[in-house]
Amino acid sequence: YLSKKTLLLAEYLGIHGFLITVKATTMKNVSRRDDYLSDEISEASQFDVRFGSFRSAVIEQNILPTCFFPPSDDLAIRVSDRVFHASKSILVDKSGYFGRLLTSDPTDYWREEYVSGENPDVMEVALQMLSSPNSAFTTMTEKFHSVSGKNVKFRHFYVQAILTWLDKLQLPLDFRDNCVQTITHTFNA
């Protein structure tokens, strides 16, 4: 309550430098970025475009003061009986799907868990592709040999499931191409 009153009082008194910093920091945090896109004034302008008036952001939308403070970077991803942990900043940076999931609605700002209906093995490899492609290569190779042995049909299904999930993640084109090459190389090994 007191912080909301302070913010509204700062707006009333016209403490513009303070308000610009608050808006810019909030926008950076809501977008899950480590740095400003360009400068504080540009970030503050984006804040105004996205949330409307400062008063609305504080009173009606409850964006401030909550989103002024950065959230935890860990996201627990539940897939059937398994839980994977991933960095929100990596997911947002590399995946259009997770970018929208974690930044489009301010109520998702503090989201700590995501429940997925994907196959756990596919999700494990896809998340590793985002954070550490080399470890994904190792995991895929182990899964191919331990589960399927020489069953080519299973390996083909597994590869198709991973490729489908990677498409859903909406990766940057060059990163997606590298992932596909790694998967193809692993499948043919």
C-alpha positions as CSV (number, residue, x, y, z in Angstrom):
1,Y,0.0,0.0,0.0
2,L,2.7,2.5,1.0
3,S,4.8,1.8,-2.1
4,K,1.7,2.5,-4.3
5,K,1.0,5.7,-2.5
6,T,4.7,6.7,-2.9
7,L,4.6,6.0,-6.7
8,L,1.4,8.0,-7.1
9,L,2.8,10.9,-5.0
10,A,5.9,10.9,-7.2
11,E,3.7,11.2,-10.3
12,Y,1.6,14.0,-8.7
13,L,4.8,15.9,-7.7
14,G,6.2,15.5,-11.2
15,I,9.4,13.7,-10.2
16,H,9.9,12.7,-13.9
17,G,13.5,11.2,-13.6
18,F,12.3,8.8,-10.9
19,L,9.2,7.8,-12.8
20,I,11.2,7.2,-16.0
21,T,13.6,4.9,-14.1
22,V,10.7,3.0,-12.5
23,K,8.9,2.6,-15.8
24,A,12.1,1.5,-17.6
25,T,13.1,-1.0,-15.0
26,T,9.6,-2.4,-14.8
27,M,9.4,-2.8,-18.6
28,K,12.8,-4.5,-18.7
29,N,11.7,-6.9,-16.0
30,V,8.3,-7.6,-17.6
31,S,10.1,-8.4,-20.9
32,R,12.6,-10.5,-19.0
33,R,15.7,-8.7,-20.4
34,D,19.0,-8.1,-18.6
35,D,19.5,-4.7,-20.2
36,Y,17.4,-1.9,-21.7
37,L,16.8,-2.1,-25.4
38,S,18.3,1.4,-25.9
39,D,17.8,3.8,-23.1
40,E,15.5,4.5,-20.1
41,I,13.4,7.0,-21.9
42,S,12.6,4.5,-24.7
43,E,11.8,1.8,-22.2
44,A,9.5,4.2,-20.3
45,S,7.7,5.0,-23.6
46,Q,7.2,1.3,-24.2
47,F,5.8,1.1,-20.7
48,D,3.3,3.9,-21.5
49,V,2.3,2.2,-24.7
50,R,1.8,-1.2,-23.1
51,F,0.1,-0.2,-19.8
52,G,-1.4,3.1,-20.6
53,S,-1.3,5.6,-17.7
54,F,1.0,5.3,-14.8
55,R,-2.0,5.5,-12.4
56,S,-3.7,2.6,-14.3
57,A,-0.5,0.5,-14.0
58,V,-0.4,1.1,-10.3
59,I,-4.0,0.9,-9.2
60,E,-6.0,-1.1,-11.8
61,Q,-3.5,-3.4,-13.4
62,N,-1.2,-3.9,-10.3
63,I,1.9,-3.9,-12.5
64,L,3.7,-1.6,-10.0
65,P,5.3,-2.0,-7.6
66,T,5.2,-5.8,-8.2
67,C,7.0,-5.9,-11.5
68,F,9.7,-3.4,-10.5
69,F,11.4,-6.3,-8.8
70,P,12.9,-9.1,-11.0
71,P,11.2,-12.5,-10.7
72,S,13.0,-15.8,-10.2
73,D,14.7,-17.1,-13.3
74,D,13.8,-20.7,-12.7
75,L,10.8,-22.3,-14.4
76,A,9.6,-25.7,-13.4
77,I,8.2,-27.6,-16.4
78,R,6.0,-30.5,-15.4
79,V,5.7,-33.2,-18.0
80,S,3.7,-36.2,-16.8
81,D,5.6,-37.5,-13.7
82,R,8.9,-35.6,-14.4
83,V,9.9,-32.0,-13.6
84,F,12.5,-30.1,-15.6
85,H,14.0,-26.8,-14.6
86,A,14.9,-24.2,-17.2
87,S,16.1,-20.6,-17.2
88,K,13.2,-18.2,-18.1
89,S,15.6,-15.8,-19.7
90,I,17.0,-18.5,-22.0
91,L,13.6,-19.7,-22.9
92,V,12.3,-16.2,-23.6
93,D,15.5,-15.3,-25.6
94,K,15.5,-18.4,-27.8
95,S,11.8,-19.4,-28.1
96,G,9.0,-17.3,-29.5
97,Y,6.5,-19.7,-27.8
98,F,8.0,-19.3,-24.3
99,G,8.6,-15.6,-25.0
100,R,4.8,-15.1,-25.4
101,L,4.0,-17.5,-22.6
102,L,6.2,-15.6,-20.1
103,T,5.9,-12.0,-21.2
104,S,2.6,-11.4,-23.0
105,D,0.5,-11.1,-19.9
106,P,1.7,-9.4,-16.7
107,T,0.0,-12.0,-14.6
108,D,2.5,-14.5,-16.0
109,Y,5.3,-12.4,-14.6
110,W,5.7,-14.5,-11.4
111,R,4.8,-17.8,-13.1
112,E,7.0,-20.6,-11.6
113,E,5.5,-23.6,-13.2
114,Y,4.4,-24.7,-16.7
115,V,2.5,-28.0,-17.2
116,S,3.1,-29.6,-20.6
117,G,1.4,-32.5,-22.3
118,E,4.5,-33.4,-24.3
119,N,6.4,-36.6,-24.1
120,P,8.9,-36.2,-21.3
121,D,11.9,-37.5,-23.3
122,V,11.0,-35.1,-26.2
123,M,10.7,-32.2,-23.7
124,E,14.0,-33.1,-22.1
125,V,15.9,-33.0,-25.4
126,A,14.1,-29.8,-26.6
127,L,15.0,-28.0,-23.4
128,Q,18.5,-29.1,-23.6
129,M,18.7,-27.9,-27.2
130,L,17.7,-24.4,-25.9
131,S,20.3,-24.3,-23.1
132,S,23.1,-26.7,-24.1
133,P,22.9,-28.3,-27.6
134,N,25.9,-30.5,-26.9
135,S,24.2,-32.1,-23.9
136,A,21.1,-32.6,-26.0
137,F,23.2,-34.5,-28.5
138,T,24.5,-36.8,-25.7
139,T,21.0,-37.4,-24.3
140,M,19.5,-38.2,-27.7
141,T,22.3,-40.6,-28.5
142,E,21.8,-42.4,-25.1
143,K,18.0,-42.6,-25.6
144,F,18.3,-43.9,-29.1
145,H,20.6,-46.7,-28.0
146,S,19.0,-47.6,-24.7
147,V,15.3,-47.5,-25.6
148,S,15.2,-48.4,-29.2
149,G,18.3,-50.4,-29.9
150,K,18.2,-51.0,-33.6
151,N,14.5,-50.1,-34.0
152,V,14.6,-47.5,-36.8
153,K,10.9,-46.9,-36.7
154,F,11.0,-45.8,-33.1
155,R,14.0,-43.6,-33.7
156,H,12.2,-42.0,-36.6
157,F,9.1,-41.3,-34.5
158,Y,11.3,-39.9,-31.7
159,V,13.1,-37.5,-34.1
160,Q,9.8,-36.4,-35.7
161,A,8.4,-35.7,-32.2
162,I,11.4,-33.6,-31.3
163,L,11.3,-31.7,-34.6
164,T,7.6,-31.0,-34.2
165,W,8.2,-29.6,-30.7
166,L,11.1,-27.5,-31.9
167,D,8.7,-26.0,-34.5
168,K,6.2,-25.2,-31.8
169,L,8.9,-23.4,-29.9
170,Q,9.3,-20.9,-32.8
171,L,13.1,-20.7,-32.6
172,P,15.1,-18.2,-34.6
173,L,15.8,-19.7,-38.0
174,D,19.6,-20.1,-37.7
175,F,19.3,-21.7,-34.2
176,R,16.5,-24.0,-35.4
177,D,18.7,-25.1,-38.4
178,N,21.6,-25.9,-36.1
179,C,19.2,-28.0,-33.9
180,V,17.8,-29.9,-36.9
181,Q,21.4,-30.6,-38.1
182,T,22.3,-32.0,-34.7
183,I,19.2,-34.1,-34.5
184,T,19.7,-35.4,-38.1
185,H,23.4,-36.2,-37.4
186,T,22.4,-38.1,-34.2
187,F,19.7,-40.0,-35.9
188,N,22.0,-41.1,-38.7
189,A,24.9,-42.0,-36.3
